[in-house]
Amino acid sequence: MTVSATPLSATVRSILDAFDAARRASPRLPAIEIAQRLGISEGELQAARLGRDVVTLPLPPAELAGRLHTLGRVKALTRSSAAVLEQSGRYPVAGEASAGLLLDPGGLDLRLHLQRWHWACLIQDELPGADGTPARRHSLQAFDRHGRALHKAFSLTPELPDGWHALAAGADTRAPCFTGLSPAASRPLPEAPGLAHDWGRMRDVHQFFTLLRRHGLERHEANALMEGRFTHRLPAGMIEEALMRAAERRLPLMLFVASPGGVQIRSGTLPAPERRGGWLNLFGSDFTLHLKDDAIADAWVVRKPNRDGGVTSLEAFDADGELLLQLYARRREGEPERADWRCLLEELVGREVAA
């Protein structure tokens, strides 16, 4: 994918040298871990590779989203700071790409916040294949203005579909401009008069976002303010127990993992969680969830009224209030929530109250 021989700055050269050394030592080491070692963003790391094995996609985000379905079979990946959701499949045709809605409840199901997509690129990595010989891995990756990865797609086909070649044909080596990310500001829990009244009047779960804006709240703050009424706090360790019980009972659930630029959703029953390398993992036939559950500071059972009798979620947050993972029962619009999901959550809440 080499495009030009533009002289490299000392900073870029040092980044490339460190990247190449890390990959020689550990060929499958994720780029985000290399970037963290260097004290830079993942976007800055990938931008340093421009002209060598990375090219820029100079397309408006909505147009790029509208072409994702041309990429063939992929592994789609979205991550929060402590949860990574990977799914194998094909992007649906994006009839509402301008709104960032890629809807396929039985497969790749995404809500993309395209206004936060700052830089998109194609990346070619050399990785060891199954027989030990080098193999090329092609990916499309999007980043925000701070260099945080928003969404990634890795090709799973032996030969790249035409959609990849069409994107590469319009690529260039223009470098993105990233800005530093300020630390999250903490504040005392604010007062929100009328929050309980407005919460109780919800008739659609999507009205929750309007409720947060109206009261000037973050999601974790609203949960704390409504504790004992619409929300119940759980120990962080109960996330693993909830996943284990849901797997044992074969409950069809919806897993939500969000980056700053989108939400990826996986629907279906769950395999039993497995702990490996400091992560709690779900290894399914068409998806993988990696959860760094020691980063969970708060877990909540949250009930939101709607026209169908209400829905209940299990939510995990880190110490900065970032939503790491959400779980809902799988259901169709107009259907009541599954009683067995509510029963599971009531068991967890009951145990905590009894303790």
N, C-alpha and C positions, 0 to 999 in steps of 0.2 A: 504494500500500500504506500510505499515511499513516493512522495510527490515532488519534493524540492530539496535542494542542497543549501538552503539558507543557513548562514553561519549562526551557531547557537550561542546564547549568552552563557556566562559562567554559571548563573543560577540554574538555567535549564539543563546545562550539561551535568551539574552536580545532582539534579533530580533524576536525570536519566541514568547516571552511573549507579545511584542508590537503588533505583527501580530494578535495573538489570541484575545487580548483585543479589537483591532480595529474591527475585524470581529464579536465579540460578540455584540459590540455596533451598528454596521452597517453591517449585514451579506453580503450585496452585494457591499460593498465598493471595488472599483477596486484596484488590487494589486499595480498599479503604484502610486496611491494616498497615500497608506500606505508607500511605499518606499520613496516618496518625503517627507513625514512627518519625516521619520527617517534619511533623508539625505544620502540615499544610492541608488544604481541603482535597478531597478526592478529585474534584473538578480541576484544580490546579495541577495535580499529578497527571491526569489524562491530557490536559492541554499542553503539557511539556512534551508530549509525544507527537504533537502535530507535525505532519510532513514525513513522519517515519512510519508509524503504524496506526495513526489516528487522523481522521479528516472531519471537518465541520460540515454539518447539514444546514445550509442557509435557508430553511423553510419556515414559514410561520407555523407556530405550534399546532393550530387547528388543521392545517394542510398535512402536517406530518402525522397527526393522529388519524386522519382520514386515509392514510396509506399503510397503516400498520397491518391491515388484513392481507396485504400483498406479500408479507414476509414468510408465509408458509408456517410450518410447525416450529414453535419456539419454546424456550423456557422464559416465562415472564416473571420478573422479580421486582418487588416493592419492599422497602424496609423502613421501619422506624428506628430509633436509636438502639433498641434492644430486641427487635423482632424482625425476622426475615421470612417472607412468604414467597415461595417459588412454585410456579405451576407450569405444566407442560400442556400445550394446546395451540390453537390458532385464534388470532384476534378476530372478533366478529366484524362484519362490515359496519363501519361507523356512520350510521344514518344521522346521528346527532354529534358528529365529531367536533363541531364548533363549540358545543357545550361540554365536551370531554366525556361523553357517556358512551362507553363500550360495553354493551349489555349482553351477557350470555350466562344466565344463572346456572347452567349446567357445565360451563367451561370458564374461559377467561372473562371476568366480570370486573370492570374498572370504572371508577369515577375520577377523571383526570382534571386537576386544577390547572388548566393550560396557561392561565395568566401568570403563573409562577415558573413556567418553563423558560429558562434564560439561554441555555446552550444545549444543542443536541449534536451528537457525533456518532460516527461509525468507528469501531475499534477492532483491530485484528491482533489476537494474541497467539503466541506459540506455546502450546502446552503438550506434555507427554501424552501420547495416545495409549490405548489399551495394551498394545504390544511394545510400548516403550519408545517408539519412534515419534518425532515431533508431529503434532497435528495443529491445524489452524482453527481457532475459535473466533467466530464473527459475532459481534454484538452491536446493538444500537442502544445508546445511553443518553439520558436527559438529566440536566443539572439546573439548580436554581442559581440566582445571582451571587450566592455565597459559596458556590461550589459543592453544595450537597446533592448527592444522587437522588433523583426523584423517581425514576423508573428505568428498568433495563430489559432488553429482549435479546436472548442468545439463540442463534440459529441451531436447530436440531436436525437439519437435513444434510445428507452427504454432499449434495450439490446445492449451492445457493439458488433459491428461486429468483425469478426475474426482478421481483420487487427490490431485492437488495442491490442488484446491479443498477437499476433505475435510480435509486437513491445515490449510489456512489458516483454515478455519472454527473450529478449536479453538485457534488461536494467540492469544497475548497479548503484552504488552510488558514482562513481568518481566525485569529485568536480571540477568545472571549475575554471580557474584563470582569473579574470577580471583586466583590467587596467583603471585608471582614464581617464576621457575625458577632454581634455584641452578646455578652452573657445574658441569660434570661433574668429579668428583673423580678425580684420577689416583693410581695406586698402583703400587708395584713389582710385577713379575710374580709372582704367588703360587706357592707350591709346591702340588702336587696329587698326593700319593701315591696310586697305584692308578688314576689317570686312564687310562693306556694299557690297563690290564686291562679296565676297564669299557667303554672305547670299543670295544675289540676284541670284546666280548661283545654288542654291539647287534644286534638282529634286526629292528628297525623304526626308520626314520629319526626318527620322533616320540619315540623314547626319548632322543634327544639332549638334549631340554629337561630331562628328569629328571636326566640326567648332569650338566648344568650346575648345576642346583640342588644336587645332592648334593655337588659339589666347590666350591660357592660361586664359580663362575666366570662371566665374561662370555664371549660367543661368541669375540671376537677373542683373549681370553686363552687359551682352550682351543686355538685354532688355533696360537698361538705355542708353547704347551707341547708340542704334538704334531708340531712341524715336523720333517720328515724321516721320520716314521713314517706318520701318516695325513694330513698336510697338507704343502703346498709353497708357499712364498712366491714371488710373481711381481712384477715391476715394475708399477706402476700403469698404464703405457702399454699393457700387454698386454691390457687390457680392450677397447680399441678393436680391436686385432688379432683377438681372439677373436670379437667381434661380426662383423667383416668376413669372417673365414673361415667362420663359421657361416652367414652369408648366402650366400656363394659356394657352399657345399655343400648349401644348402637343408635344414639340419638342423632338425627340429621341436623347439623348446626351450620351456621354461617360464621366464618372467621374473617374479621376485618383487620387488615394491617395498613397503616397510613404513613406515607412520607409527607413532607411539606407540599408536594405537588400532585398528590393523588391517593386514592384508596383502592386497594386490591382485595377482592372478596372470593373466598373459596367456600362452596356449599357442598354438604354431604356428611356422611358419617366419618368418624375419626379413628385412626389406629391408636393403640396404646402409646403414651409418651415414653420416650427413652432418653436417658441422660448420657450425653457424650461430650467430652471436652469442655465441661463447664456450661453447656447449653442443654436446655430441655427441648427435645425434638419430636416431631410427628413425621414419620416417614410413610407417606401414602403412595399409591401406584402412580398418581398423576400430580402429586404436590408434596412439598416439604415445608414444614414450619420449624424455624429455629427460634427459640425464645431464651434470652439471657435473663432468666427469672430472678437472679440475684440483684438485678437492677430495678425490680419492681418495689416501689415504696408504698403504694396504696392499691388496694383492690376494692371494687364496689359492685354490689348488685343494685341495678338501677331500673326502676319501673316508670314507663312513660304511658300515659293514657292514650288511647286512640279509639276509633269508631268500632273496632272489633274486640274490645275488651282489654286492651293494653298489651304492651310488649315489654319483655324484661331482658336486660343485657347484663353480662359480666364484663367488667372493664378493668384494665390494669394500667397504672400510671407510674412514671419514674419520679424521682425526687424533685424535678423541675416542673412537674405537672404535665409532661408530654404523655399523650395517650399512646400506649405501646401496642395494645391488643384489645379487640372487642369480640365478644361471642354473643350470638343471638340464635334462637331456634329457627330453623329453616321453615318458611311458610310462604304462601302466596297472598297477594293483596286481597283483602276481604275475608280471609280465614282467621279464626281465633288462634291464639298462641297455643302451642302444644302443652298439655297438662304435665307431661313427664319432665319437660324442661323446667317448668315452674317448680315442680316437686323437688328436683335436684337442687335448685338454688335455695328453696326454702329449707332443705336439709342443712345446707352449709350455713345459712343465716341462723338457724335454730341451734346448731352446734356452737356457734360463736356466742350467741346470747346466753346459752347454758354455761359456757366457760366463764 
